[in-house]
């Protein structure tokens, strides 16, 4: 990334040893902490990577408005040979043949939609009669696109870096959304929505990992603050646009325009320092530190930021690393939890227009409850462990969904339990991704997140069709969500706690949680303890040797400087 704030002179403490200091021995967490909890350069990365959630929310939440069903009639040219059917606008009665035929089978016939209603893709593309229900595909195909691409993008991000796999999909999504607004037919619209889903999921997923790897350990619990504001802002903006724009194309275009504001991100988005250290990219590590020093106007002591494990080498992990038993179990656990989280969120969000007689009231309330829930999650994450917050959020979601079934309320009071369930679901969205991302090694963090997101999207894809369960039982959707949420809450307890712990660099640093710890024998524990002591002793010796070498080199540099001055 170009140096946006070049220093007028070399920073004295951070660069005074640049000729001799080995940047490959740095501990990324220590460097980020050295710049402070609110380092400017780190906060810039935080703002950039969280603000894009507004675009994701906009793309999804305009769909309930533009896919609504619209009343229509079969408009047929005046002819005594055809007569309309009562309660059936899809067919006509052929008087001569005394049979029923499709409306559009008659020359000149068309569907006439209510003129006082806002246009939707249902009316614009005639998604009625035999095509009824196809409008739902526009929502699910967006999520299918994200599901398909997430494992591949996450693997590329671990290989090529977080920055390019954040920016490229971001700009692709902007272009795809603009094409959606101008799509001449439904096929082009679906294809563009698919591409938009691929790109949006990619930059959202990679952006979250980049964000977490760009801020200090002390700041991580505060990540949900701006994430929540950005997401709810996009959620609300979709509703505001709907109020002002009657045509669905104008509405979709308005929702796409904010994406153009992300163009400057190209010059200001930094690469992940954790990824650079893992990849042993000496020059870019030094460049990142120089830019941080210049932007923060703050110098740091690199000697104090060295890793305790001085024996570092470039590690490249692939998708196969996920099949290590202790890793694979956590892939399965988090995939199921994410299916429940996604399915619950989108089911409650996409059907929020049905919560009240006034469609916008239920919609806006469903979005607004996420704001206090997001702020509350920050305090909860500061006060309590990640696992505690996730567990109780999922259990309460299950309880509130059962409340919608077994606690009879009338009028607008019926919204209380769905809104409470939406609040607790929002809290778990703040804690659970943080829990599994912090616990996953840097070498596989993004591919782990990609696979979990891939499977988790099954919940998102199924959400638009959740209402079809009412054909079995009116309360079936709520009961299914409740049972699945309770199971997810219990699975959270099998994960390791990550609060206030440094990010693991590789699989050897991975804490497999209580499930695997409970399976260890006494002999294994003793062996593990001995190996740990040996590693610490070896690391200490290596570190002392490096300190001696650097001290000698530093004296030589100072001696040389004195000679030059004299």
C-alpha positions in Angstrom: 0.0 0.0 0.0 1.3 3.5 -0.8 2.7 5.4 2.1 -0.1 7.9 2.7 1.8 9.7 5.5 5.5 9.5 4.9 7.6 10.6 7.9 9.8 13.6 7.4 12.7 11.7 9.1 13.2 8.2 10.3 11.4 7.5 13.6 14.1 7.3 16.2 13.2 4.2 18.2 11.3 2.0 15.7 13.8 2.4 12.9 17.1 3.1 14.7 17.9 -0.6 14.4 16.4 -1.2 11.0 19.8 -2.2 9.6 20.3 -4.9 12.2 16.9 -5.8 13.7 15.2 -9.0 12.5 11.6 -8.2 11.8 10.8 -11.8 11.4 11.1 -12.3 15.2 8.3 -9.9 16.0 5.1 -10.8 17.8 2.2 -9.2 15.9 0.0 -8.9 19.0 2.8 -7.2 21.0 3.3 -4.7 18.1 -0.4 -3.8 17.9 -0.6 -3.4 21.6 2.5 -1.2 21.6 0.7 1.3 19.4 -2.1 1.4 22.0 -5.6 0.3 22.3 -6.8 3.0 19.9 -3.8 3.4 17.6 -4.9 5.7 14.7 -3.6 3.4 11.9 -5.2 0.4 13.6 -8.5 2.3 14.0 -8.4 3.3 10.3 -8.3 -0.5 9.4 -11.1 -1.1 11.9 -13.3 1.6 10.3 -12.7 0.4 6.8 -13.3 -3.3 7.4 -16.4 -2.8 9.5 -18.1 0.0 7.5 -18.6 -2.3 4.5 -21.2 -4.3 6.5 -23.6 -1.5 5.6 -23.4 -2.7 2.0 -24.2 -6.3 2.9 -27.2 -5.2 4.9 -28.5 -3.0 2.1 -28.1 -5.8 -0.4 -30.2 -8.2 1.6 -32.8 -6.0 3.3 -34.2 -4.4 0.2 -35.3 -7.9 -0.9 -38.4 -8.1 1.3 -39.6 -5.0 -0.4 -38.8 -5.7 -4.1 -40.0 -9.4 -4.0 -43.4 -8.8 -2.5 -46.4 -10.4 -4.2 -48.8 -8.0 -6.0 -52.5 -8.4 -6.7 -53.2 -8.6 -10.4 -55.9 -9.5 -13.0 -55.8 -11.1 -16.4 -56.2 -8.2 -18.8 -57.6 -9.7 -22.0 -58.7 -7.8 -25.2 -62.5 -7.5 -25.4 -63.7 -10.8 -26.8 -66.9 -12.7 -26.3 -64.9 -16.0 -26.5 -63.2 -15.6 -23.2 -64.5 -14.8 -19.7 -62.6 -14.3 -16.4 -62.7 -16.8 -13.6 -63.8 -15.8 -10.1 -60.8 -15.9 -7.7 -58.3 -17.0 -10.4 -56.4 -14.4 -12.3 -54.1 -16.9 -13.9 -56.7 -18.6 -16.2 -59.6 -17.7 -18.4 -62.7 -19.7 -19.5 -62.8 -20.5 -23.2 -66.5 -20.2 -24.0 -66.3 -21.9 -27.4 -64.3 -24.9 -26.2 -65.8 -24.8 -22.6 -62.4 -25.3 -21.1 -59.9 -23.4 -18.9 -56.8 -21.9 -20.5 -53.8 -19.9 -19.3 -54.2 -16.1 -19.4 -51.1 -15.5 -21.6 -52.3 -18.2 -24.1 -54.7 -15.6 -25.5 -53.2 -13.2 -28.0 -52.8 -9.7 -26.6 -53.5 -10.8 -23.0 -51.3 -9.6 -20.1 -51.3 -9.4 -16.4 -52.6 -6.0 -15.0 -51.1 -5.1 -11.6 -52.6 -2.6 -9.1 -51.4 0.8 -10.2 -51.4 2.3 -6.7 -48.8 -0.3 -5.5 -45.1 0.0 -5.7 -43.4 -1.9 -8.5 -41.5 -5.1 -7.6 -39.6 -7.7 -9.6 -42.7 -9.8 -9.2 -44.7 -7.4 -11.3 -41.9 -6.3 -13.6 -40.8 -9.8 -14.6 -44.3 -11.4 -14.3 -43.3 -13.8 -11.5 -46.9 -15.0 -10.9 -49.0 -18.0 -11.7 -46.7 -20.8 -12.8 -43.7 -18.7 -11.8 -45.1 -17.9 -8.4 -42.4 -18.2 -5.7 -39.5 -17.6 -8.1 -39.0 -14.1 -6.5 -37.7 -16.0 -3.4 -34.9 -17.3 -5.5 -33.5 -13.8 -5.9 -32.8 -13.8 -2.1 -31.5 -17.3 -1.8 -29.3 -17.2 -4.9 -27.4 -14.3 -3.3 -26.6 -16.5 -0.3 -25.9 -19.5 -2.5 -23.2 -17.5 -4.3 -21.6 -16.7 -1.0 -21.8 -20.2 0.2 -20.1 -21.7 -2.9 -17.2 -19.2 -3.0 -16.4 -18.8 0.7 -14.0 -21.8 1.0 -12.0 -20.8 -2.1 -11.7 -17.1 -1.2 -10.7 -17.9 2.3 -8.0 -20.3 1.1 -6.7 -17.6 -1.4 -6.8 -15.1 1.4 -4.5 -17.3 3.5 -2.1 -17.7 0.5 -2.3 -14.2 -1.2 -3.2 -12.0 1.7 -6.2 -10.4 3.4 -6.0 -7.1 1.6 -6.5 -8.1 -2.1 -9.2 -10.6 -1.2 -11.0 -7.8 0.7 -10.8 -5.1 -2.0 -11.3 -7.0 -5.2 -14.6 -8.6 -4.2 -15.7 -5.3 -2.7 -15.5 -3.5 -6.1 -16.9 -6.5 -8.0 -20.0 -6.4 -5.8 -20.5 -2.7 -6.6 -20.5 -3.4 -10.4 -22.8 -6.5 -10.0 -25.4 -4.5 -8.0 -25.5 -1.7 -10.6 -26.2 -4.3 -13.3 -29.0 -5.8 -11.1 -30.7 -2.4 -11.1 -30.7 -2.3 -14.9 -31.3 -6.0 -15.6 -33.5 -6.3 -18.7 -34.9 -9.7 -17.6 -35.1 -12.0 -14.6 -32.3 -14.3 -15.8 -29.8 -11.4 -15.9 -31.0 -10.2 -12.5 -30.5 -13.6 -11.0 -27.0 -14.0 -12.5 -26.0 -10.5 -11.2 -27.4 -11.3 -7.8 -25.4 -14.5 -7.7 -22.2 -12.6 -8.6 -23.1 -10.0 -6.0 -23.5 -12.7 -3.4 -20.2 -14.2 -4.2 -18.4 -10.9 -3.9 -20.3 -9.6 -0.9 -19.7 -12.7 1.2 -16.1 -12.7 0.2 -15.3 -9.1 1.3 -17.4 -9.4 4.4 -15.8 -12.6 5.6 -12.2 -11.5 4.7 -12.9 -8.1 6.2 -13.9 -9.5 9.5 -10.6 -11.5 9.7 -8.6 -8.5 8.6 -10.3 -6.4 11.2 -9.6 -8.8 14.0 -5.9 -9.2 12.9 -5.5 -5.4 12.7 -6.5 -4.3 16.2 -4.9 -4.9 19.5 -5.8 -7.7 21.8 -7.2 -5.1 24.3 -9.6 -3.7 21.6 -11.1 -6.9 20.3 -14.1 -6.9 22.6 -15.1 -3.5 21.1 -15.2 -4.7 17.5 -19.0 -5.2 17.6 -19.6 -1.4 18.2 -19.0 -0.1 14.7 -19.9 -3.4 13.1 -23.4 -3.1 14.7 -23.8 0.5 13.8 -22.8 -0.2 10.2 -25.1 -3.2 9.8 -28.1 -1.5 11.4 -27.4 1.6 9.3 -27.7 -0.4 6.1 -30.8 -2.2 7.5 -32.5 1.2 8.2 -31.3 2.8 5.0 -33.0 0.1 3.0 -36.3 0.9 4.7 -35.9 4.6 4.2 -35.1 4.1 0.5 -38.3 2.0 0.2 -40.4 4.9 1.6 -39.1 7.4 -0.9 -38.7 5.3 -4.1 -41.7 3.7 -5.7 -39.9 1.9 -8.5 -37.8 -1.1 -7.6 -35.1 -0.3 -10.0 -34.5 3.1 -8.5 -34.6 1.5 -5.1 -32.0 -1.0 -6.0 -29.8 1.6 -7.7 -30.0 3.8 -4.5 -28.9 0.8 -2.4 -25.9 0.3 -4.8 -24.6 3.9 -4.8 -23.0 3.8 -1.3 -20.7 1.1 -2.7 -19.0 3.8 -4.9 -17.9 5.5 -1.7 -15.5 2.6 -1.0 -13.2 3.4 -3.9 -10.7 5.4 -1.7 -10.3 2.2 0.4 -7.8 1.0 -2.2 -5.2 3.6 -0.9 -5.9 3.3 2.8 -6.5 -0.4 3.6 -3.4 -2.0 5.2 -2.4 -5.7 5.1 -2.8 -7.9 8.2 0.4 -7.7 10.3 -0.4 -11.2 11.7 -0.5 -12.6 8.1 2.7 -10.8 7.2 4.5 -12.2 10.2 3.2 -15.7 9.5 4.4 -15.4 5.9 7.8 -14.0 7.0 7.6 -11.0 4.7 10.4 -8.9 6.2 10.1 -5.9 3.9 6.3 -5.5 4.2 6.5 -6.0 8.0 9.0 -3.1 8.2 6.8 -1.1 5.8 3.7 -1.7 8.0 5.5 -0.6 11.1 6.9 2.5 9.4 3.4 3.5 8.2 1.9 2.9 11.6 4.6 5.0 13.2 4.1 7.8 10.8 0.2 7.7 10.9 0.1 7.3 14.7 2.9 9.8 15.3 4.2 7.4 17.9 7.4 5.4 18.2 7.6 2.0 19.7 10.4 -0.3 21.0 10.7 -3.2 18.7 13.0 -5.1 21.2 10.0 -5.3 23.5 7.8 -6.6 20.7 9.9 -9.7 20.0 8.2 -13.1 20.0 9.0 -15.5 22.9 9.5 -18.2 20.2 12.4 -17.0 18.2 12.4 -20.0 15.9 10.0 -18.8 13.3 9.7 -19.9 9.8 7.2 -19.5 7.0 4.3 -21.8 7.3 1.8 -22.5 4.5 -1.3 -24.4 5.5 -4.0 -25.6 3.0 -7.5 -26.9 3.2 -6.2 -30.3 4.3 -5.1 -28.9 7.7 -8.8 -28.6 8.6 -9.0 -32.4 8.7 -6.7 -32.6 11.8 -9.1 -34.3 14.3 -9.0 -31.5 16.8 -9.5 -28.9 14.1 -12.2 -30.8 12.2 -14.4 -31.3 15.3 -14.4 -27.5 15.8 -15.2 -27.0 12.1 -18.3 -29.2 12.6 -19.3 -27.6 15.8 -19.1 -24.0 14.5 -20.7 -24.9 11.2 -23.8 -26.1 12.9 -23.9 -23.1 15.3 -23.6 -20.8 12.3 -26.4 -22.6 10.4 -28.6 -21.9 13.4 -27.5 -18.3 13.8 -27.9 -17.5 10.1 -31.2 -19.3 9.7 -32.7 -17.5 12.8 -31.4 -14.1 11.8 -32.7 -14.2 8.2 -36.0 -15.8 9.1 -36.7 -13.1 11.6 -35.4 -10.3 9.3 -36.9 -11.3 6.0 -40.4 -11.8 7.5 -40.2 -8.7 9.7 -42.6 -6.9 7.3 -45.3 -9.3 8.5 -44.8 -8.6 12.2 -47.4 -5.8 12.2 -50.3 -4.5 10.0 -48.1 -1.7 8.9 -45.2 -3.4 7.1 -42.7 -0.7 7.8 -43.3 -0.6 11.6 -42.3 -4.2 12.1 -39.4 -3.8 9.7 -37.9 -0.8 11.4 -38.4 -2.2 14.9 -36.7 -5.5 13.8 -33.7 -3.5 12.7 -33.6 -1.0 15.6 -33.5 -3.7 18.3 -30.1 -4.8 16.9 -28.6 -1.4 17.9 -29.0 -1.7 21.7 -28.3 -5.5 21.4 -25.0 -4.7 19.7 -24.0 -2.2 22.4 -25.1 -4.5 25.1 -22.9 -7.3 23.6 -19.8 -5.1 24.0 -20.4 -4.7 27.7 -21.1 -8.4 28.0 -18.0 -9.3 26.1 -15.9 -7.1 28.4 -17.5 -8.4 31.6 -17.9 -12.1 30.8 -16.2 -14.8 28.8 -17.0 -15.3 25.1 -18.5 -18.8 25.7 -20.8 -17.4 28.5 -22.2 -14.7 26.2 -22.8 -17.1 23.3 -24.3 -19.9 25.4 -26.9 -17.7 27.2 -27.7 -15.8 24.0 -28.6 -19.0 22.1 -30.5 -20.4 25.1 -32.5 -17.2 25.4 -33.2 -17.2 21.7 -34.7 -20.7 22.1 -36.8 -19.5 25.0 -38.1 -16.4 23.2 -39.0 -18.4 20.1 -41.1 -20.8 22.3 -42.7 -17.7 23.8 -44.0 -16.7 20.4 -45.9 -20.1 20.4 -47.0 -20.6 23.9 -47.6 -17.1 25.2 -50.7 -15.7 23.5 -50.4 -11.9 22.8 -52.7 -9.7 20.8 -52.2 -6.8 18.4 -48.7 -5.3 18.2 -47.8 -7.1 21.5 -47.2 -10.1 19.3 -44.0 -8.5 18.2 -42.4 -8.7 21.7 -41.0 -12.2 21.6 -39.8 -12.1 17.9 -38.0 -8.8 18.7 -36.5 -10.3 21.9 -35.3 -13.3 19.9 -33.8 -11.0 17.3 -31.9 -9.1 20.1 -30.4 -12.2 21.6 -29.5 -13.5 18.1 -27.7 -10.2 17.4 -25.7 -10.6 20.6 -24.5 -14.1 19.6 -23.5 -12.7 16.2 -21.1 -10.4 18.2 -19.7 -13.1 20.4 -19.5 -16.4 18.4 -17.5 -15.3 15.3 -15.1 -13.6 17.7 -14.8 -16.8 19.7 -14.0 -19.2 16.9 -11.8 -16.6 15.0 -9.7 -15.8 18.0 -9.2 -19.5 18.7 -8.2 -20.5 15.2 -4.5 -20.4 14.2 -3.5 -17.6 11.8 -2.2 -20.0 9.2 -5.7 -21.5 8.7 -7.9 -18.7 10.2 -9.4 -17.6 7.0 -9.9 -21.0 5.4 -11.5 -22.2 8.7 -13.8 -19.2 8.6 -14.5 -19.8 4.9 -15.6 -23.4 5.4 -17.7 -22.6 8.5 -19.4 -19.8 6.5 -19.9 -22.1 3.6 -21.8 -24.7 5.7 -23.4 -21.9 7.8 -25.0 -20.4 4.7 -27.3 -23.4 4.6 -29.3 -21.6 7.3 -29.4 -18.4 5.3 -30.5 -20.2 2.1 -33.3 -22.0 3.9 -34.6 -18.9 5.7 -36.5 -17.4 2.8 -38.5 -20.7 2.6 -39.0 -21.1 6.3 -42.6 -19.9 6.1 -43.4 -23.0 4.0 -43.2 -25.1 7.2 -46.5 -23.5 8.2 -48.2 -26.0 5.8 -47.3 -28.7 8.3 -48.0 -26.7 11.5 -48.5 -23.0 12.0 -45.9 -23.0 14.8 -43.4 -25.2 13.1 -40.9 -22.5 12.1 -40.6 -21.2 15.7 -40.3 -24.6 17.3 -37.6 -25.7 14.8 -35.6 -22.6 15.5 -36.0 -23.0 19.2 -34.8 -26.6 19.3 -31.9 -26.0 17.0 -30.8 -22.9 19.1 -30.8 -24.9 22.3 -28.6 -27.6 20.7 -26.2 -24.9 19.4 -26.0 -23.4 22.9 -24.8 -26.7 24.3 -22.2 -27.1 21.6 -20.7 -23.7 22.5 -19.6 -25.2 25.8 -17.3 -27.6 23.9 -15.1 -24.7 22.5 -12.0 -23.2 24.2 -12.3 -19.8 25.8 -10.3 -17.1 24.0 -10.9 -13.9 25.9 -7.6 -11.9 26.6 -5.5 -14.6 24.9 -3.1 -14.0 22.0 -4.0 -15.3 18.6 -2.5 -18.7 17.9 0.0 -18.6 15.0 -0.1 -22.2 13.9 -1.8 -25.6 14.7 0.7 -26.4 17.5 -0.6 -23.3 19.3 -4.3 -24.4 18.9 -6.3 -25.0 22.1 -8.8 -27.8 21.2 -11.1 -27.0 24.2 -12.5 -29.1 27.0 -13.6 -31.9 24.7 -10.1 -32.9 23.8 -8.6 -31.9 27.1 -10.9 -34.4 28.8 -9.6 -37.2 26.6 -6.0 -36.8 27.5 -4.4 -39.5 29.7 -2.2 -38.7 32.6 0.8 -40.0 30.6 0.0 -37.6 27.7 -0.3 -34.7 30.1 3.1 -35.5 31.6 4.6 -35.8 28.1 3.0 -32.5 27.0 4.3 -30.8 30.1 7.9 -32.1 29.5 7.8 -31.1 25.8 6.5 -27.7 26.8 9.4 -27.2 29.2 11.9 -28.3 26.6 10.5 -25.9 24.0 10.6 -23.0 26.5 14.2 -23.8 27.5 15.2 -24.0 23.8 13.4 -20.8 23.0 15.1 -19.0 25.9 18.5 -20.1 24.8 17.9 -19.0 21.2 16.5 -15.7 22.4 19.5 -15.0 24.6 21.8 -15.8 21.7 19.9 -13.4 19.4 20.0 -10.7 22.1 23.8 -11.1 22.3 24.2 -10.9 18.5 21.9 -7.9 18.2 23.7 -6.1 21.1 27.1 -6.7 19.3 25.6 -5.4 16.0 24.1 -2.4 17.7 27.5 -1.5 19.3 29.1 -1.8 15.8 26.5 0.5 14.3 26.9 3.1 17.1 30.7 2.8 16.8 30.4 3.4 13.0 28.1 6.4 13.6 30.7 7.9 16.0 33.5 7.4 13.5 31.4 9.1 10.8 30.7 12.1 13.1 34.3 12.5 14.0 
